[in-house]
């Protein structure tokens, strides 16, 4: 008897890539390190229960309806991978880099959002990573082969501009580390980028993998516990129905390590340093939620016309060792303080990983004392109040800004 064909779950992996068109699958460009991935295709079936003179209540036919998929995933937070999910759920991402100190120039003309090239006063060699603009509308791109004799046309490889840039804005050759600041996208249609997730599991013929295109996240949550956990995350998403991948994908995992929760610092009423540093928080959570609705139209296809992203809300929990009544008073006095949480791996240069959560205004809505443990504790639930302080380059209001420092681009 021949050996049965089976597949070992230990060999599975998940890849990701940003899409140009929602729902059109693209090959993975990065391996995301997770310890949970639970996909589920969800075709709908339409029942024919018209009477036919028979003593039965089952359907006489099951007719194929529309299709979509959903999945849950998560694991430790990796600083060079979490940006995919933050950009997907929030949408606005400004990127700043470390200038190399040579070859800096300026824009010779204004550049519109969506442009695939820029016009510069000086030429820039092919394959140069550049930072375009500064502050909330800064972004990083890789240049293509320049053309012209001045001003010079500089193509952008594999990307288009996220923001518009005025003439004379800085264009500086750059390197890592990079910092991506994620806020709520409020410009244009307000629809963030979508991603294709690739899941290698084994049974799919030829490739062993299925793709989940058009993925849109409805929830991204973070958890930490100083005593016992890494900083972890979990997410929920909807996508177009899965498709079989034609050729086997290749896993290329990062060598960056996750970060222990004890490295986190927290500030209430100000930054996580100086007089507003809080030393009594033991653990906590932050949850970003986004409304999603797949729309189906009479176009002769079963997949969604669009998975529409709606509004965003942010809430969280903090547990305190009670050194005073401060957590309770935040609620009773409706203080609504600033919150800042920062976690850093303690390394420098391109090896540095840092994540900073900024909530300009947090309303504590439920705070309970706990007298059942060795020390009195308070458990506090808070909700973010929308603020222009947290907004990014697309303007408007945002409930949170999350800044990630790493040596990665291309989210």
C-alpha positions as CSV (number, residue, x, y, z in Angstrom):
1,X,0.0,0.0,0.0
2,X,1.5,3.4,-1.0
3,X,2.1,6.0,1.7
4,X,-1.0,8.3,2.0
5,X,-0.7,11.9,0.9
6,X,-1.0,14.2,3.9
7,X,0.1,17.8,4.7
8,X,1.8,19.0,7.8
9,X,0.4,22.3,9.2
10,X,3.9,23.2,10.6
11,X,4.9,24.0,7.0
12,X,2.3,26.6,6.4
13,X,3.1,30.3,6.0
14,X,1.3,33.5,5.0
15,X,2.4,36.1,2.5
16,X,1.1,39.6,1.6
17,X,1.3,42.3,-1.0
18,X,-0.4,45.6,-1.7
19,X,-2.9,45.7,-4.6
20,X,-3.3,48.2,-7.3
21,X,-7.0,47.3,-7.9
22,X,-9.1,45.9,-5.1
23,X,-9.8,42.2,-5.7
24,X,-7.2,41.6,-8.4
25,X,-4.7,39.2,-6.8
26,X,-1.0,39.9,-6.8
27,X,2.0,37.7,-5.9
28,X,3.2,38.0,-2.3
29,X,6.1,40.4,-1.8
30,X,6.7,39.7,1.9
31,X,6.1,36.8,4.4
32,X,4.1,37.9,7.4
33,X,4.9,36.0,10.6
34,X,1.7,34.9,12.4
35,X,0.8,31.9,14.6
36,X,-2.9,32.0,13.6
37,X,-4.6,32.2,10.2
38,X,-8.2,31.0,10.0
39,X,-9.6,31.6,6.5
40,X,-13.2,30.8,5.5
41,X,-14.8,31.0,2.1
42,X,-18.4,32.0,2.4
43,X,-20.5,31.3,-0.7
44,X,-24.2,31.9,-0.3
45,X,-26.8,29.4,-1.6
46,X,-30.3,30.4,-2.7
47,X,-32.9,27.8,-2.0
48,X,-35.8,26.8,-4.3
49,X,-38.7,25.8,-2.0
50,X,-41.6,26.2,-4.3
51,X,-44.4,23.7,-3.7
52,X,-44.3,20.6,-5.8
53,X,-46.9,18.4,-4.2
54,X,-44.5,16.5,-2.1
55,X,-44.4,16.0,1.7
56,X,-41.0,17.7,2.2
57,X,-39.7,21.0,3.5
58,X,-36.1,20.8,2.1
59,X,-35.2,22.8,-0.9
60,X,-35.7,21.4,-4.4
61,X,-32.6,23.1,-5.6
62,X,-29.6,24.9,-4.2
63,X,-28.6,27.7,-6.6
64,X,-25.2,29.4,-6.3
65,X,-25.4,33.0,-5.0
66,X,-22.7,35.5,-4.3
67,X,-19.3,34.7,-2.7
68,X,-16.8,36.3,-0.4
69,X,-14.3,35.2,2.3
70,X,-13.2,36.2,5.7
71,X,-10.3,35.4,8.0
72,X,-8.9,35.9,11.5
73,X,-5.1,36.1,12.0
74,X,-2.5,37.3,14.5
75,X,0.5,36.6,16.6
76,X,3.5,38.6,17.9
77,X,4.0,42.1,16.6
78,X,6.9,42.3,14.2
79,X,8.0,45.9,13.6
80,X,8.7,45.3,9.9
81,X,5.4,43.7,9.1
82,X,2.6,45.3,11.2
83,X,2.6,48.3,8.8
84,X,0.6,46.3,6.2
85,X,-2.3,45.9,8.6
86,X,-2.2,49.5,10.0
87,X,-2.2,51.0,6.5
88,X,-5.1,48.7,5.5
89,X,-7.3,49.6,8.4
90,X,-6.4,53.3,8.7
91,X,-5.1,54.3,5.3
92,X,-3.1,57.5,5.8
93,X,0.7,56.7,6.0
94,X,3.4,59.3,6.0
95,X,7.0,57.9,5.8
96,X,10.1,59.7,6.9
97,X,13.6,58.3,6.4
98,X,17.2,59.0,7.3
99,X,18.9,61.3,4.8
100,X,22.2,60.1,3.3
101,X,23.5,63.6,3.3
102,X,24.3,63.8,-0.4
103,X,22.4,64.4,-3.6
104,X,19.5,66.3,-2.2
105,X,17.4,68.4,-4.7
106,X,14.0,69.9,-4.9
107,X,10.9,69.5,-7.0
108,X,11.0,71.6,-10.2
109,X,7.2,71.5,-10.5
110,X,4.2,70.5,-8.3
111,X,3.3,66.8,-8.2
112,X,-0.2,65.4,-7.9
113,X,-1.3,62.5,-5.7
114,X,-1.3,59.4,-7.9
115,X,1.6,60.6,-10.1
116,X,4.1,57.9,-11.1
117,X,7.0,60.4,-11.6
118,X,8.3,63.7,-10.3
119,X,10.2,66.6,-11.9
120,X,13.4,67.6,-10.1
121,X,15.9,70.4,-10.4
122,X,18.8,67.9,-10.3
123,X,19.0,64.4,-11.6
124,X,18.8,61.3,-9.3
125,X,20.4,58.0,-10.2
126,X,18.2,55.0,-11.0
127,X,17.4,52.8,-7.9
128,X,17.8,55.6,-5.3
129,X,15.5,55.6,-2.3
130,X,14.3,59.2,-1.8
131,X,12.1,61.0,0.7
132,X,9.8,63.4,-1.0
133,X,8.4,66.2,1.2
134,X,8.5,66.5,4.9
135,X,6.2,66.2,7.9
136,X,2.7,64.8,7.6
137,X,2.9,64.4,3.8
138,X,6.4,62.9,3.6
139,X,6.7,59.7,1.6
140,X,9.5,57.4,0.4
141,X,9.9,56.0,-3.1
142,X,12.5,54.3,-5.2
143,X,13.5,56.1,-8.4
144,X,13.7,54.7,-11.9
145,X,15.8,55.8,-14.9
146,X,15.9,59.6,-15.1
147,X,15.3,61.5,-18.4
148,X,15.6,65.1,-19.6
149,X,18.4,67.6,-19.4
150,X,17.0,69.8,-16.6
151,X,14.5,69.8,-15.1
152,X,14.7,66.0,-14.9
153,X,11.8,63.6,-15.0
154,X,12.3,60.9,-12.3
155,X,10.1,57.9,-12.5
156,X,8.9,56.2,-9.3
157,X,9.3,52.4,-9.4
158,X,6.4,50.2,-8.4
159,X,4.4,53.0,-6.6
160,X,2.6,56.3,-7.1
161,X,2.5,59.4,-4.9
162,X,0.2,59.2,-1.9
163,X,0.1,63.0,-1.4
164,X,0.3,66.1,-3.6
165,X,3.6,68.1,-3.3
166,X,4.2,71.7,-4.1
167,X,7.1,72.9,-6.3
168,X,10.4,73.4,-4.4
169,X,9.6,70.7,-1.8
170,X,12.7,68.7,-0.7
171,X,13.7,65.4,-2.5
172,X,16.5,63.8,-0.5
173,X,18.3,60.5,-1.1
174,X,17.6,58.4,2.0
175,X,18.1,55.2,3.9
176,X,16.8,53.4,6.9
177,X,15.6,53.4,9.5
178,X,12.2,54.6,8.3
179,X,9.2,55.8,10.4
180,X,5.7,55.3,9.1
181,X,3.0,57.4,10.8
182,X,-0.4,55.8,10.4
183,X,-3.6,57.9,10.7
184,X,-7.1,57.9,9.4
185,X,-7.4,58.5,5.7
186,X,-9.8,61.4,5.0
187,X,-9.0,62.5,1.5
188,X,-10.3,61.3,-1.8
189,X,-12.8,58.4,-1.4
190,X,-11.5,57.6,2.1
191,X,-10.8,54.1,1.0
192,X,-7.4,52.7,2.1
193,X,-5.2,50.4,0.1
194,X,-6.2,46.7,-0.1
195,X,-3.9,43.6,0.0
196,X,-3.7,40.1,-1.3
197,X,-2.9,37.5,1.4
198,X,-1.4,34.2,0.2
199,X,-1.8,31.1,2.4
200,X,0.5,28.1,1.7
201,X,-1.2,25.1,3.4
202,X,-0.5,22.2,1.1
203,X,-3.6,20.6,-0.4
204,X,-4.1,23.1,-3.3
205,X,-2.9,21.4,-6.5
206,X,0.4,22.6,-8.1
207,X,1.1,25.5,-5.8
208,X,-0.1,24.3,-2.4
209,X,-1.5,27.8,-1.8
210,X,-4.6,29.9,-2.0
211,X,-4.9,33.7,-2.3
212,X,-7.4,36.0,-0.6
213,X,-7.5,39.1,-2.7
214,X,-9.1,42.5,-1.9
215,X,-8.6,42.0,1.8
216,X,-10.1,44.8,4.0
217,X,-9.6,44.7,7.8
218,X,-12.5,45.4,10.1
219,X,-10.4,45.1,13.3
220,X,-6.8,45.3,14.3
221,X,-6.1,44.9,18.1
222,X,-3.0,45.0,20.2
223,X,-2.4,43.4,23.6
224,X,0.5,43.5,26.1
225,X,1.3,42.2,29.6
226,X,4.5,43.3,31.2
227,X,4.8,40.1,33.3
228,X,4.1,37.3,30.7
229,X,3.7,38.3,27.1
230,X,5.2,39.7,23.9
231,X,3.4,42.6,22.3
232,X,0.8,40.8,20.2
233,X,-1.8,41.7,17.7
234,X,-4.9,40.1,16.1
235,X,-7.0,41.0,13.1
236,X,-10.3,40.3,11.4
237,X,-10.8,40.9,7.6
238,X,-13.1,40.2,4.7
239,X,-11.9,39.5,1.2
240,X,-13.0,38.4,-2.2
241,X,-13.4,34.6,-2.6
242,X,-10.1,32.7,-2.5
243,X,-8.4,31.6,-5.7
244,X,-5.9,28.8,-6.3
245,X,-2.4,30.1,-6.8
246,X,-0.7,28.8,-10.0
247,X,2.9,28.4,-8.8
248,X,4.3,27.6,-5.4
249,X,5.1,30.7,-3.3
250,X,8.4,30.9,-1.4
251,X,8.6,31.8,2.3
252,X,11.2,34.5,3.1
253,X,10.7,35.3,6.8
254,X,12.2,38.4,8.4
255,X,15.0,38.1,10.9
256,X,13.6,40.9,13.1
257,X,12.4,39.7,16.5
258,X,9.2,40.6,18.4
259,X,9.4,42.8,21.5
260,X,8.7,41.9,25.1
261,X,5.9,43.9,26.7
262,X,8.0,45.0,29.7
263,X,9.8,47.4,27.3
264,X,6.6,49.5,26.9
265,X,6.3,52.9,28.6
266,X,3.1,54.8,29.0
267,X,2.2,58.4,29.5
268,X,-1.2,59.9,30.6
269,X,-1.8,63.6,30.3
270,X,1.4,63.9,28.2
271,X,4.3,61.9,26.7
272,X,5.6,58.6,28.0
273,X,8.5,60.4,29.7
274,X,9.1,63.0,32.4
275,X,6.3,64.0,34.7
276,X,3.6,62.3,32.7
277,X,5.3,58.8,32.7
278,X,3.0,56.3,34.5
279,X,4.8,53.4,36.2
280,X,1.7,51.5,37.5
281,X,0.2,50.0,34.3
282,X,0.6,46.2,34.2
283,X,-1.2,45.4,30.9
284,X,-3.6,46.7,28.3
285,X,-5.3,46.6,24.9
286,X,-5.9,48.9,22.0
287,X,-8.6,48.0,19.4
288,X,-9.2,49.7,16.1
289,X,-12.5,48.8,14.5
290,X,-13.7,49.7,11.0
291,X,-17.1,49.3,9.4
292,X,-17.1,47.0,6.3
293,X,-19.8,46.2,3.8
294,X,-19.4,44.1,0.7
295,X,-21.6,45.4,-2.1
296,X,-22.8,43.1,-4.9
297,X,-24.2,44.4,-8.2
298,X,-25.9,42.9,-11.3
299,X,-22.7,42.5,-13.3
300,X,-22.9,38.8,-13.9
301,X,-20.2,38.0,-11.3
302,X,-20.4,36.4,-7.9
303,X,-17.6,38.4,-6.2
304,X,-18.3,41.8,-4.6
305,X,-18.4,45.0,-6.7
306,X,-16.5,46.6,-3.8
307,X,-15.8,45.9,-0.1
308,X,-16.6,49.4,1.2
309,X,-14.8,50.7,4.2
310,X,-16.8,52.9,6.6
311,X,-16.1,54.7,9.8
312,X,-13.3,54.0,12.3
313,X,-13.4,53.9,16.1
314,X,-10.7,53.1,18.7
315,X,-11.0,51.9,22.2
316,X,-8.8,50.3,24.8
317,X,-8.2,48.9,28.3
318,X,-5.5,49.7,30.9
319,X,-5.0,47.9,34.2
320,X,-3.3,49.8,37.0
321,X,-1.7,49.0,40.3
322,X,-3.5,51.5,42.5
323,X,-1.0,54.0,44.0
324,X,-3.9,56.6,44.2
325,X,-7.3,57.1,42.7
326,X,-6.1,58.7,39.5
327,X,-7.7,56.1,37.1
328,X,-11.1,56.4,38.9
329,X,-10.9,60.2,38.8
330,X,-10.3,60.2,35.0
331,X,-13.8,58.8,34.7
332,X,-15.6,60.6,37.5
333,X,-14.2,64.0,36.5
334,X,-14.4,63.3,32.7
335,X,-10.7,64.4,32.4
336,X,-10.2,62.9,29.0
337,X,-6.3,62.9,29.1
338,X,-3.8,62.4,26.3
339,X,-2.5,58.8,26.1
340,X,0.9,57.7,24.7
341,X,2.3,54.2,24.7
342,X,5.8,53.5,23.4
343,X,7.6,50.2,22.9
344,X,11.2,50.0,21.7
345,X,13.5,47.0,21.2
346,X,16.5,49.1,22.5
347,X,18.6,48.7,19.4
348,X,19.9,51.4,17.1
349,X,20.1,52.3,13.4
350,X,18.5,49.9,11.0
351,X,18.0,47.3,13.7
352,X,15.8,49.6,15.8
353,X,12.1,48.7,16.2
354,X,9.8,51.2,17.9
355,X,6.0,51.6,18.0
356,X,4.4,54.7,19.4
357,X,0.6,54.8,20.0
358,X,-0.8,58.4,20.3
359,X,-4.3,59.1,21.4
360,X,-4.8,62.9,21.8
361,X,-8.0,62.6,23.9
362,X,-9.1,59.4,25.7
363,X,-12.4,59.3,27.6
364,X,-12.4,56.8,30.4
365,X,-15.9,55.4,30.5
366,X,-15.7,52.5,32.9
367,X,-13.2,52.1,35.8
368,X,-13.6,49.4,38.5
369,X,-11.5,48.8,41.6
370,X,-10.3,45.3,42.2
371,X,-9.6,44.3,45.9
372,X,-9.2,40.6,45.4
373,X,-5.5,40.5,44.7
374,X,-2.3,41.1,46.6
375,X,-2.4,44.8,45.7
376,X,-5.5,46.9,44.9
377,X,-5.9,47.4,41.2
378,X,-8.1,49.5,38.9
379,X,-9.3,48.3,35.5
380,X,-10.1,51.1,33.1
381,X,-11.8,51.2,29.7
382,X,-11.4,54.2,27.5
383,X,-12.7,55.4,24.1
384,X,-10.8,57.7,21.8
385,X,-12.3,61.1,21.0
386,X,-11.6,62.3,17.5
387,X,-8.9,64.9,17.2
388,X,-7.1,66.9,14.5
389,X,-3.9,66.3,16.6
390,X,-3.8,62.7,15.4
391,X,-4.6,63.5,11.8
392,X,-2.1,62.8,9.0
393,X,-1.4,64.4,5.7
394,X,-5.0,63.8,4.5
395,X,-6.3,66.2,7.1
396,X,-9.5,66.0,9.0
397,X,-9.8,64.0,12.3
398,X,-8.3,60.8,13.4
399,X,-8.9,58.7,16.6
400,X,-5.2,57.6,16.8
401,X,-1.8,57.9,15.3
402,X,0.5,54.9,15.3
403,X,4.2,55.5,14.4
404,X,6.4,52.5,13.5
405,X,10.2,52.8,13.2
406,X,11.8,49.9,11.2
407,X,14.0,49.2,8.2
408,X,11.1,48.4,5.8
409,X,9.1,50.0,3.0
410,X,6.5,48.9,0.6
411,X,3.4,48.5,2.8
